[in-house]
Amino acid sequence: MSRQFYAERIKARRRHVWAVTAALGLALLLWSTFNLRNADAEDLATGYSTLFYQIPLLNTVLLPLGLAVIASRLCDWEIRGNTLKLLCTLQKKSAFYDCKLLMGLGYLFSIALMETAGILAAGIFYHFTEKLDVRLLLLHFTEIIAAGTALYIFQQTLSLLWKDQLLPLAMGLVGSFAGLFSLFFPKGISRLVPWSYFCQFTPLAMDWDPETRVQTFYATPFPTKLFLGFLAATVCVYILGRTLFLRKEV
């Protein structure tokens, strides 16, 4: 398994996936901190809360398509080159699927790490007066990994099952819009949209007073049952995706 994973790393070396990952992480950080350049004392007093509330929304918009691009870049070399039949005679198809998955999740982990470090850096650079809640920081990191893992498994399965990578990329784009617009519907409906889960576990909510134009952030209970159910659904998606790939004719 370690040798096969090393082979995947060699194949990914010229796919420029790190460039995609870095660009995605940088875009998220710049977008989320753009309005802080003119922040006043009131804004600095809620700096961390603002980021913890806004960044999940940006993740909902950018990460579905970004993960689709990463999965496509990692998988299209074998698909376009028609080398799956050769590879599957040299290694188990299950090991091939799992190694691809580990590679992709490594990039997802990097994005989550960049976001977490970016929040800390923004607090230092802009001199936030709000005290950092480490619990919220850890929850933010966890929700990116949890929601991103489920979506990446789905995108990798599509990329390995379809020869034309246009469909997986189109699904990533559709997911970005579906996840964003689902947040305007009641929670019972939005929770049926898997792309919305970057925001479903956010432990902060916000009230905005249109008269005073003051926004107030407040903590909400973490949906533990929903989180555990989502993890169980992620395992089911992995088993289904892996099974479909093992049954694919190569």
Order of alpha helices (4+ residues) and beta strands (2+ residues): alpha-alpha-alpha-alpha-alpha-alpha-alpha-alpha-alpha-alpha-beta-beta-alpha
